[in-house]
């Protein structure tokens, strides 16, 4: 039988980060510090989107006074990057399309390096739906 883990008596605080142009807001909430992106325009261009977890801060990257990228800083120092609509991307890149690419089916093959035992290249395949 699993041992129950007690939650703190008070709920974790919710933090709200508003973009400099006022068009986007990120709510960080819950014990997992989940980050949700909200469109603050009327009417909203999209429904709220979950972006990442373990978020401790948000940086807004503007280009000519327009929101270009969102950087979410995580607890252990890494970060996640998104375009203004919540699509994941790398710094300086834009991933086109109305849907979040992370929700689509992908196959990746990443070389792991040369195997010491077999003296050949190893490939790691990852697949999700």
KAVENMO-V449611 format. One record per residue. N is the residue number from 1. RES is the residue in one letter. PHI is phi in radians with two decimals (999 if undefined). PSI is psi in radians with two decimals (none if undefined). NEAR is the number of other ideal C-beta (glycine too) atoms within 8 Angstrom. Layout:
n->{N & N}
res->{RES & RES}
phi->{PHI & PHI}
psi->{PSI & PSI}
near->{NEAR & NEAR}
//
This chain:
n->{1 & 2 & 3 & 4 & 5 & 6 & 7 & 8 & 9 & 10 & 11 & 12 & 13 & 14 & 15 & 16 & 17 & 18 & 19 & 20 & 21 & 22 & 23 & 24 & 25 & 26 & 27 & 28 & 29 & 30 & 31 & 32 & 33 & 34 & 35 & 36 & 37 & 38 & 39 & 40 & 41 & 42 & 43 & 44 & 45 & 46 & 47 & 48 & 49 & 50 & 51 & 52 & 53 & 54 & 55 & 56 & 57 & 58 & 59 & 60 & 61 & 62 & 63 & 64 & 65 & 66 & 67 & 68 & 69 & 70 & 71 & 72 & 73 & 74 & 75 & 76 & 77 & 78 & 79 & 80 & 81 & 82 & 83 & 84 & 85 & 86 & 87 & 88 & 89 & 90 & 91 & 92 & 93 & 94 & 95 & 96 & 97 & 98 & 99 & 100 & 101 & 102 & 103 & 104 & 105 & 106 & 107 & 108 & 109 & 110 & 111 & 112 & 113 & 114 & 115 & 116 & 117 & 118 & 119 & 120 & 121 & 122 & 123 & 124 & 125 & 126 & 127 & 128 & 129}
res->{X & X & X & X & X & X & X & X & X & X & X & X & X & X & X & X & X & X & X & X & X & X & X & X & X & X & X & X & X & X & X & X & X & X & X & X & X & X & X & X & X & X & X & X & X & X & X & X & X & X & X & X & X & X & X & X & X & X & X & X & X & X & X & X & X & X & X & X & X & X & X & X & X & X & X & X & X & X & X & X & X & X & X & X & X & X & X & X & X & X & X & X & X & X & X & X & X & X & X & X & X & X & X & X & X & X & X & X & X & X & X & X & X & X & X & X & X & X & X & X & X & X & X & X & X & X & X & X & X}
phi->{999 & -1.18 & -1.48 & -1.19 & -1.73 & -1.27 & -1.58 & -1.02 & -1.10 & -1.80 & -1.18 & -1.17 & -1.21 & -1.79 & -1.92 & -2.13 & -2.09 & -1.91 & -1.14 & -1.00 & -1.52 & 1.39 & -1.50 & -2.28 & -2.40 & -2.10 & -1.79 & -1.88 & -2.58 & 1.47 & -1.12 & -1.48 & 0.94 & -1.21 & -1.87 & -2.10 & -1.66 & -2.10 & -1.56 & -1.70 & -1.43 & -2.09 & -1.32 & -1.07 & -1.34 & -2.72 & -1.29 & -0.94 & -2.19 & -1.33 & -1.90 & -2.89 & -2.17 & 1.13 & -1.52 & -1.97 & -2.77 & -2.25 & -2.08 & -1.76 & -1.90 & -1.81 & -2.28 & 0.92 & 1.12 & -2.10 & -1.12 & -1.89 & -2.52 & -2.11 & -1.99 & -1.77 & -1.59 & -1.80 & -0.96 & -1.61 & 1.73 & -1.45 & -2.51 & -2.07 & -2.05 & -2.48 & -1.40 & -1.12 & -1.75 & 1.58 & -1.41 & -1.16 & -2.74 & -1.70 & -0.92 & 1.48 & -1.83 & -2.23 & -1.76 & -1.29 & 2.10 & -1.35 & -1.82 & -1.27 & -1.03 & -1.15 & -1.58 & -1.55 & -1.36 & -2.38 & -2.20 & -2.24 & -2.17 & -2.02 & -1.18 & -1.70 & 1.91 & -1.37 & -1.25 & -1.21 & -1.33 & -1.91 & 0.94 & -2.44 & -1.35 & -1.80 & -2.20 & -1.84 & -1.86 & -2.18 & -2.49 & -2.50 & -1.87}
psi->{2.24 & 2.58 & 2.19 & 2.45 & 2.11 & 2.46 & 2.67 & 2.71 & -0.65 & 2.55 & 2.66 & 2.61 & 2.66 & 2.28 & 2.50 & 2.28 & 2.18 & 2.34 & 2.67 & -0.54 & -0.08 & 0.06 & -0.36 & 2.64 & 2.51 & 2.18 & 2.16 & 2.11 & 2.84 & 2.93 & -0.49 & -0.05 & 0.89 & 2.40 & 2.25 & 2.33 & 2.28 & 2.45 & 2.16 & 0.12 & 2.86 & 2.11 & 2.73 & 2.46 & -0.35 & 2.82 & 2.73 & 2.49 & 2.39 & 2.32 & -0.86 & 3.04 & 2.94 & 0.57 & 2.28 & -0.34 & 2.82 & 2.37 & 2.29 & 2.21 & 2.03 & 2.61 & 2.03 & 0.84 & 0.32 & 2.38 & 2.15 & -0.77 & 2.68 & 2.25 & 2.13 & 2.10 & 2.29 & 2.89 & -0.73 & 0.26 & -0.19 & 3.02 & 2.77 & 2.49 & 2.47 & 2.71 & -3.12 & -0.33 & 0.11 & 0.18 & 2.28 & 2.47 & 3.04 & 2.74 & 2.24 & -0.15 & 2.75 & 2.31 & 1.97 & 2.81 & 2.56 & -0.27 & 2.71 & 1.98 & -0.46 & -0.31 & -0.09 & 2.92 & 2.33 & 2.65 & 2.32 & 2.47 & 2.03 & 2.15 & 2.35 & -0.16 & 3.10 & 2.30 & 2.26 & -0.61 & -0.70 & -0.07 & 0.69 & 2.91 & 2.42 & 2.57 & 2.34 & 2.19 & 2.35 & 2.39 & 2.36 & 2.79 & none}
near->{2 & 3 & 4 & 4 & 4 & 4 & 5 & 6 & 3 & 4 & 4 & 9 & 4 & 7 & 7 & 8 & 10 & 8 & 11 & 7 & 9 & 6 & 9 & 14 & 10 & 15 & 10 & 14 & 9 & 6 & 5 & 6 & 13 & 11 & 14 & 12 & 13 & 10 & 10 & 9 & 7 & 3 & 4 & 9 & 6 & 8 & 4 & 8 & 9 & 7 & 13 & 10 & 7 & 9 & 15 & 8 & 7 & 12 & 7 & 11 & 9 & 10 & 5 & 4 & 4 & 8 & 13 & 8 & 12 & 18 & 12 & 15 & 10 & 12 & 6 & 5 & 6 & 5 & 8 & 10 & 11 & 14 & 11 & 11 & 7 & 11 & 11 & 9 & 11 & 5 & 7 & 4 & 6 & 5 & 9 & 3 & 6 & 2 & 7 & 9 & 10 & 5 & 5 & 7 & 6 & 8 & 7 & 7 & 7 & 7 & 8 & 7 & 6 & 7 & 9 & 5 & 4 & 5 & 6 & 6 & 8 & 9 & 8 & 8 & 7 & 8 & 8 & 5 & 3}
//
